[in-house]
Amino acid sequence: MTDKRKYKIISWNVNGLRAIMKKDFPDIVTQLDPDILLLQETKLQEDQRTCDMINLHSYDSYWAYSTVKKGYSGVAAFSKISSKKVTTSFDIPQFDGEGRVIELDYESFILFNIYFPNGQMSEERLQYKLDFYQWFLEYAQSLREKGKSLVITGDFNTAHNDIDLKNPKPNSKRSGFLRIERDILDQMNEMGYVDTFRHFHPETVKYSWWSYRFNARKNNAGWRIDYFFVTQDLIDNNTIKKAFIDNDVFGSDHCPVGIEIEIYPGCCKIITKGPD
């Protein structure tokens, strides 16, 4: 049997793919050298993609778009590893319309790239965010009941604990650090999902997002809201080798986060693909 191989998976909220392409994004990707690259907040419609985006280096690319508002939301996945199935539509119109999820089935695990909603705009958007969390956890649980191992990454738009943001007390009544939102991440822990960065770095203070205001990044007044959560079995069987935050990488108000995963190479070719 072929030996296992380590693969690097990186997630990054780029806050507009067109904007970051003007900031040497292809060169940054070359330096990061991920086997799988997952982007959130691409802010693209299908006809706005360029050849340089679609054919980024040697990756296959997959896209989900907002159909309810232009220049909004959107996720993309770039992979050097063939997947068994790619899904971008889940027959849930209220969530599908914002283009927030790509599911990739790599047979030995299922990978989710998700841009979770921001709840700061209004009470309605906060409820939308909570409903989205609940829908996704129920969907993920249905896969786990079939024996699937899951890797869930993206911009969760929630800092979990005090260690995960610079100023927890002043932000305790702000969406992104409300107790009701943090309870969802507690629930994920209770359901057997592991925050990989915190697993490998229990006391490390690192952030993945900084406001553009008040020199927040220069002063490192940030939030850790970008995660890789995995099912407990991937920790127990030593599949996840490390987790990291590349907070020296610029180009967005977020920085890349990632994991290294060890699996057998040669996953299946794509059989079916959800609509772009």
DRENDOGU-347849 format. One record per residue (C-alpha): residue number from 1; residue in three letters; chain; x, y negated, z. Coordinates in steps of 0.1 Angstrom, whole numbers, always signed. Layout:
# DRENDOGU-347849
(NUM; 'ALA'; 'A'; (X; Y; Z))
...
# end
This chain:
# DRENDOGU-347849
(1; 'MET'; 'A'; (+0; +0; +0))
(2; 'THR'; 'A'; (+12; -35; -8))
(3; 'ASP'; 'A'; (+26; -54; +22))
(4; 'LYS'; 'A'; (+6; -83; +36))
(5; 'ARG'; 'A'; (+14; -118; +26))
(6; 'LYS'; 'A'; (+11; -151; +43))
(7; 'TYR'; 'A'; (-11; -178; +27))
(8; 'LYS'; 'A'; (-14; -214; +36))
(9; 'ILE'; 'A'; (-49; -229; +37))
(10; 'ILE'; 'A'; (-52; -267; +40))
(11; 'SER'; 'A'; (-83; -288; +46))
(12; 'TRP'; 'A'; (-84; -326; +40))
(13; 'ASN'; 'A'; (-111; -353; +40))
(14; 'VAL'; 'A'; (-97; -375; +12))
(15; 'ASN'; 'A'; (-123; -403; +16))
(16; 'GLY'; 'A'; (-127; -405; -22))
(17; 'LEU'; 'A'; (-108; -383; -47))
(18; 'ARG'; 'A'; (-106; -411; -73))
(19; 'ALA'; 'A'; (-90; -434; -47))
(20; 'ILE'; 'A'; (-65; -409; -35))
(21; 'MET'; 'A'; (-55; -399; -70))
(22; 'LYS'; 'A'; (-40; -434; -73))
(23; 'LYS'; 'A'; (-19; -427; -42))
(24; 'ASP'; 'A'; (+2; -399; -57))
(25; 'PHE'; 'A'; (-22; -372; -46))
(26; 'PRO'; 'A'; (-9; -345; -70))
(27; 'ASP'; 'A'; (+27; -351; -56))
(28; 'ILE'; 'A'; (+14; -348; -21))
(29; 'VAL'; 'A'; (-3; -315; -29))
(30; 'THR'; 'A'; (+30; -303; -44))
(31; 'GLN'; 'A'; (+47; -311; -11))
(32; 'LEU'; 'A'; (+20; -295; +10))
(33; 'ASP'; 'A'; (+21; -264; -13))
(34; 'PRO'; 'A'; (-12; -248; -1))
(35; 'ASP'; 'A'; (-25; -215; -16))
(36; 'ILE'; 'A'; (-60; -228; -9))
(37; 'LEU'; 'A'; (-68; -266; -7))
(38; 'LEU'; 'A'; (-102; -277; +6))
(39; 'LEU'; 'A'; (-113; -313; +2))
(40; 'GLN'; 'A'; (-142; -332; +18))
(41; 'GLU'; 'A'; (-158; -365; +9))
(42; 'THR'; 'A'; (-147; -364; -27))
(43; 'LYS'; 'A'; (-175; -390; -36))
(44; 'LEU'; 'A'; (-178; -377; -71))
(45; 'GLN'; 'A'; (-204; -368; -96))
(46; 'GLU'; 'A'; (-197; -339; -121))
(47; 'ASP'; 'A'; (-190; -363; -150))
(48; 'GLN'; 'A'; (-166; -384; -130))
(49; 'ARG'; 'A'; (-140; -356; -127))
(50; 'THR'; 'A'; (-109; -360; -147))
(51; 'CYS'; 'A'; (-88; -333; -163))
(52; 'ASP'; 'A'; (-61; -340; -137))
(53; 'MET'; 'A'; (-86; -333; -109))
(54; 'ILE'; 'A'; (-102; -302; -125))
(55; 'ASN'; 'A'; (-69; -286; -135))
(56; 'LEU'; 'A'; (-48; -297; -105))
(57; 'HIS'; 'A'; (-16; -278; -108))
(58; 'SER'; 'A'; (-22; -240; -110))
(59; 'TYR'; 'A'; (-54; -239; -90))
(60; 'ASP'; 'A'; (-89; -227; -99))
(61; 'SER'; 'A'; (-113; -255; -88))
(62; 'TYR'; 'A'; (-149; -254; -75))
(63; 'TRP'; 'A'; (-171; -283; -67))
(64; 'ALA'; 'A'; (-203; -293; -49))
(65; 'TYR'; 'A'; (-218; -328; -55))
(66; 'SER'; 'A'; (-243; -350; -39))
(67; 'THR'; 'A'; (-275; -353; -60))
(68; 'VAL'; 'A'; (-292; -377; -37))
(69; 'LYS'; 'A'; (-267; -405; -38))
(70; 'LYS'; 'A'; (-238; -414; -61))
(71; 'GLY'; 'A'; (-203; -420; -46))
(72; 'TYR'; 'A'; (-213; -400; -15))
(73; 'SER'; 'A'; (-203; -368; +2))
(74; 'GLY'; 'A'; (-191; -339; -20))
(75; 'VAL'; 'A'; (-166; -311; -14))
(76; 'ALA'; 'A'; (-141; -293; -36))
(77; 'ALA'; 'A'; (-120; -262; -33))
(78; 'PHE'; 'A'; (-87; -254; -52))
(79; 'SER'; 'A'; (-75; -218; -50))
(80; 'LYS'; 'A'; (-46; -198; -63))
(81; 'ILE'; 'A'; (-63; -167; -49))
(82; 'SER'; 'A'; (-91; -152; -69))
(83; 'SER'; 'A'; (-123; -148; -49))
(84; 'LYS'; 'A'; (-151; -123; -51))
(85; 'LYS'; 'A'; (-178; -149; -50))
(86; 'VAL'; 'A'; (-182; -187; -48))
(87; 'THR'; 'A'; (-214; -203; -36))
(88; 'THR'; 'A'; (-223; -239; -36))
(89; 'SER'; 'A'; (-261; -237; -34))
(90; 'PHE'; 'A'; (-280; -221; -4))
(91; 'ASP'; 'A'; (-316; -228; -14))
(92; 'ILE'; 'A'; (-320; -253; +14))
(93; 'PRO'; 'A'; (-329; -285; -6))
(94; 'GLN'; 'A'; (-325; -309; +24))
(95; 'PHE'; 'A'; (-288; -298; +27))
(96; 'ASP'; 'A'; (-279; -287; -8))
(97; 'GLY'; 'A'; (-287; -321; -21))
(98; 'GLU'; 'A'; (-258; -337; -3))
(99; 'GLY'; 'A'; (-232; -313; -16))
(100; 'ARG'; 'A'; (-216; -304; +17))
(101; 'VAL'; 'A'; (-207; -267; +15))
(102; 'ILE'; 'A'; (-186; -244; -6))
(103; 'GLU'; 'A'; (-184; -207; +5))
(104; 'LEU'; 'A'; (-156; -185; -9))
(105; 'ASP'; 'A'; (-157; -148; -4))
(106; 'TYR'; 'A'; (-121; -134; -3))
(107; 'GLU'; 'A'; (-134; -99; +7))
(108; 'SER'; 'A'; (-112; -97; +38))
(109; 'PHE'; 'A'; (-127; -129; +50))
(110; 'ILE'; 'A'; (-153; -156; +40))
(111; 'LEU'; 'A'; (-140; -191; +39))
(112; 'PHE'; 'A'; (-163; -222; +43))
(113; 'ASN'; 'A'; (-153; -257; +33))
(114; 'ILE'; 'A'; (-178; -280; +50))
(115; 'TYR'; 'A'; (-183; -318; +53))
(116; 'PHE'; 'A'; (-206; -319; +83))
(117; 'PRO'; 'A'; (-228; -350; +84))
(118; 'ASN'; 'A'; (-220; -382; +103))
(119; 'GLY'; 'A'; (-246; -391; +128))
(120; 'GLN'; 'A'; (-237; -428; +135))
(121; 'MET'; 'A'; (-260; -445; +110))
(122; 'SER'; 'A'; (-293; -438; +128))
(123; 'GLU'; 'A'; (-313; -415; +150))
(124; 'GLU'; 'A'; (-326; -398; +119))
(125; 'ARG'; 'A'; (-290; -391; +106))
(126; 'LEU'; 'A'; (-280; -378; +141))
(127; 'GLN'; 'A'; (-309; -354; +140))
(128; 'TYR'; 'A'; (-300; -344; +104))
(129; 'LYS'; 'A'; (-265; -336; +116))
(130; 'LEU'; 'A'; (-278; -315; +145))
(131; 'ASP'; 'A'; (-302; -297; +121))
(132; 'PHE'; 'A'; (-273; -290; +97))
(133; 'TYR'; 'A'; (-252; -276; +124))
(134; 'GLN'; 'A'; (-280; -253; +135))
(135; 'TRP'; 'A'; (-288; -241; +100))
(136; 'PHE'; 'A'; (-251; -233; +93))
(137; 'LEU'; 'A'; (-246; -214; +126))
(138; 'GLU'; 'A'; (-277; -193; +118))
(139; 'TYR'; 'A'; (-264; -186; +83))
(140; 'ALA'; 'A'; (-229; -178; +95))
(141; 'GLN'; 'A'; (-244; -154; +121))
(142; 'SER'; 'A'; (-263; -136; +94))
(143; 'LEU'; 'A'; (-229; -129; +77))
(144; 'ARG'; 'A'; (-213; -118; +109))
(145; 'GLU'; 'A'; (-241; -93; +115))
(146; 'LYS'; 'A'; (-230; -78; +82))
(147; 'GLY'; 'A'; (-195; -74; +96))
(148; 'LYS'; 'A'; (-179; -104; +79))
(149; 'SER'; 'A'; (-149; -123; +92))
(150; 'LEU'; 'A'; (-153; -160; +89))
(151; 'VAL'; 'A'; (-129; -190; +85))
(152; 'ILE'; 'A'; (-148; -223; +88))
(153; 'THR'; 'A'; (-130; -256; +81))
(154; 'GLY'; 'A'; (-137; -292; +72))
(155; 'ASP'; 'A'; (-146; -325; +87))
(156; 'PHE'; 'A'; (-169; -316; +116))
(157; 'ASN'; 'A'; (-175; -353; +125))
(158; 'THR'; 'A'; (-173; -344; +162))
(159; 'ALA'; 'A'; (-144; -345; +187))
(160; 'HIS'; 'A'; (-148; -316; +211))
(161; 'ASN'; 'A'; (-131; -326; +244))
(162; 'ASP'; 'A'; (-114; -355; +260))
(163; 'ILE'; 'A'; (-81; -344; +247))
(164; 'ASP'; 'A'; (-94; -347; +211))
(165; 'LEU'; 'A'; (-97; -385; +210))
(166; 'LYS'; 'A'; (-78; -414; +223))
(167; 'ASN'; 'A'; (-106; -432; +242))
(168; 'PRO'; 'A'; (-131; -406; +254))
(169; 'LYS'; 'A'; (-150; -426; +280))
(170; 'PRO'; 'A'; (-158; -457; +258))
(171; 'ASN'; 'A'; (-170; -433; +230))
(172; 'SER'; 'A'; (-191; -410; +252))
(173; 'LYS'; 'A'; (-223; -427; +239))
(174; 'ARG'; 'A'; (-212; -429; +203))
(175; 'SER'; 'A'; (-222; -402; +177))
(176; 'GLY'; 'A'; (-191; -381; +172))
(177; 'PHE'; 'A'; (-186; -376; +209))
(178; 'LEU'; 'A'; (-221; -373; +223))
(179; 'ARG'; 'A'; (-227; -345; +247))
(180; 'ILE'; 'A'; (-254; -330; +224))
(181; 'GLU'; 'A'; (-229; -328; +195))
(182; 'ARG'; 'A'; (-201; -314; +217))
(183; 'ASP'; 'A'; (-225; -288; +230))
(184; 'ILE'; 'A'; (-226; -274; +194))
(185; 'LEU'; 'A'; (-188; -268; +195))
(186; 'ASP'; 'A'; (-192; -253; +229))
(187; 'GLN'; 'A'; (-218; -230; +214))
(188; 'MET'; 'A'; (-194; -220; +187))
(189; 'ASN'; 'A'; (-169; -210; +213))
(190; 'GLU'; 'A'; (-196; -190; +231))
(191; 'MET'; 'A'; (-205; -173; +198))
(192; 'GLY'; 'A'; (-170; -161; +193))
(193; 'TYR'; 'A'; (-155; -187; +171))
(194; 'VAL'; 'A'; (-119; -199; +179))
(195; 'ASP'; 'A'; (-106; -234; +174))
(196; 'THR'; 'A'; (-73; -223; +158))
(197; 'PHE'; 'A'; (-53; -255; +166))
(198; 'ARG'; 'A'; (-63; -255; +202))
(199; 'HIS'; 'A'; (-56; -217; +204))
(200; 'PHE'; 'A'; (-20; -222; +193))
(201; 'HIS'; 'A'; (-16; -257; +209))
(202; 'PRO'; 'A'; (-37; -258; +241))
(203; 'GLU'; 'A'; (-22; -290; +255))
(204; 'THR'; 'A'; (-10; -308; +223))
(205; 'VAL'; 'A'; (-25; -342; +217))
(206; 'LYS'; 'A'; (-28; -347; +179))
(207; 'TYR'; 'A'; (-55; -364; +159))
(208; 'SER'; 'A'; (-68; -360; +123))
(209; 'TRP'; 'A'; (-88; -392; +118))
(210; 'TRP'; 'A'; (-81; -429; +125))
(211; 'SER'; 'A'; (-103; -459; +119))
(212; 'TYR'; 'A'; (-90; -483; +93))
(213; 'ARG'; 'A'; (-96; -511; +119))
(214; 'PHE'; 'A'; (-75; -524; +147))
(215; 'ASN'; 'A'; (-43; -507; +134))
(216; 'ALA'; 'A'; (-57; -475; +148))
(217; 'ARG'; 'A'; (-33; -452; +129))
(218; 'LYS'; 'A'; (-3; -473; +137))
(219; 'ASN'; 'A'; (-13; -471; +174))
(220; 'ASN'; 'A'; (-23; -435; +171))
(221; 'ALA'; 'A'; (-58; -443; +185))
(222; 'GLY'; 'A'; (-74; -414; +167))
(223; 'TRP'; 'A'; (-99; -385; +169))
(224; 'ARG'; 'A'; (-94; -348; +161))
(225; 'ILE'; 'A'; (-126; -340; +141))
(226; 'ASP'; 'A'; (-111; -318; +114))
(227; 'TYR'; 'A'; (-109; -281; +124))
(228; 'PHE'; 'A'; (-103; -245; +114))
(229; 'PHE'; 'A'; (-126; -223; +134))
(230; 'VAL'; 'A'; (-123; -185; +129))
(231; 'THR'; 'A'; (-141; -155; +142))
(232; 'GLN'; 'A'; (-124; -139; +172))
(233; 'ASP'; 'A'; (-114; -107; +153))
(234; 'LEU'; 'A'; (-90; -128; +131))
(235; 'ILE'; 'A'; (-72; -138; +162))
(236; 'ASP'; 'A'; (-73; -104; +178))
(237; 'ASN'; 'A'; (-59; -86; +148))
(238; 'ASN'; 'A'; (-32; -113; +144))
(239; 'THR'; 'A'; (-44; -124; +110))
(240; 'ILE'; 'A'; (-41; -161; +119))
(241; 'LYS'; 'A'; (-4; -168; +122))
(242; 'LYS'; 'A'; (-4; -205; +130))
(243; 'ALA'; 'A'; (-24; -238; +129))
(244; 'PHE'; 'A'; (-12; -273; +123))
(245; 'ILE'; 'A'; (-21; -309; +117))
(246; 'ASP'; 'A'; (+0; -329; +92))
(247; 'ASN'; 'A'; (-5; -363; +107))
(248; 'ASP'; 'A'; (+25; -377; +89))
(249; 'VAL'; 'A'; (+7; -373; +55))
(250; 'PHE'; 'A'; (-10; -405; +44))
(251; 'GLY'; 'A'; (-35; -414; +16))
(252; 'SER'; 'A'; (-68; -412; +35))
(253; 'ASP'; 'A'; (-81; -422; +70))
(254; 'HIS'; 'A'; (-79; -385; +77))
(255; 'CYS'; 'A'; (-48; -363; +75))
(256; 'PRO'; 'A'; (-45; -326; +63))
(257; 'VAL'; 'A'; (-51; -298; +88))
(258; 'GLY'; 'A'; (-42; -262; +81))
(259; 'ILE'; 'A'; (-37; -226; +91))
(260; 'GLU'; 'A'; (-14; -198; +79))
(261; 'ILE'; 'A'; (-32; -165; +74))
(262; 'GLU'; 'A'; (-17; -131; +67))
(263; 'ILE'; 'A'; (-37; -108; +44))
(264; 'TYR'; 'A'; (-32; -82; +16))
(265; 'PRO'; 'A'; (-28; -100; -17))
(266; 'GLY'; 'A'; (-48; -93; -48))
(267; 'CYS'; 'A'; (-83; -102; -39))
(268; 'CYS'; 'A'; (-111; -95; -64))
(269; 'LYS'; 'A'; (-118; -116; -95))
(270; 'ILE'; 'A'; (-147; -139; -94))
(271; 'ILE'; 'A'; (-180; -120; -100))
(272; 'THR'; 'A'; (-206; -148; -95))
(273; 'LYS'; 'A'; (-204; -185; -89))
(274; 'GLY'; 'A'; (-230; -208; -74))
(275; 'PRO'; 'A'; (-241; -238; -95))
(276; 'ASP'; 'A'; (-218; -268; -97))
# end
